[in-house]
Amino acid sequence: MVIPAGLPSTQQLILAEKLANGRMTMKEILTVRFSQLEGTGPGLS
């Protein structure tokens, strides 16, 4: 799973993987900045 994590101004894109033995690993991939969606188009509320 790839997820953005952190505060709005300092987010990291993180790769989270579950290994065969049940353990989780997380690796920071790169710095990102996601913005909040705006509008009321199809699929948005």
C-alpha positions in Angstrom: 0.0 0.0 0.0 1.3 3.5 -0.8 0.0 6.3 1.4 0.8 10.0 2.1 1.6 10.5 5.8 2.4 13.6 7.9 1.3 17.1 8.3 -0.2 19.0 5.3 3.1 21.0 4.8 5.5 18.1 5.3 4.1 14.8 3.9 6.1 11.7 2.9 4.8 9.1 0.4 5.3 5.8 2.3 5.3 2.3 0.9 3.9 -0.2 3.5 4.2 -3.9 2.9 3.2 -6.9 4.8 5.7 -9.7 4.7 4.9 -13.4 4.5 5.8 -13.8 8.3 3.1 -11.2 9.2 5.6 -8.3 9.9 5.1 -4.9 8.4 7.8 -2.8 6.7 7.5 0.9 5.8 9.8 2.8 3.5 9.7 6.6 2.8 9.7 7.0 -1.0 9.6 10.8 -1.5 8.4 14.1 -0.2 4.9 15.0 -1.4 2.2 17.7 -0.9 -1.4 16.7 -1.4 -4.1 19.4 -1.4 -7.7 19.2 -0.2 -10.2 18.5 -2.9 -12.6 21.4 -3.7 -15.8 21.6 -5.7 -19.0 19.7 -6.1 -18.5 17.8 -9.4 -19.5 14.1 -9.9 -18.2 11.9 -7.0 -17.3 14.9 -4.8 -19.2 16.0 -1.8 
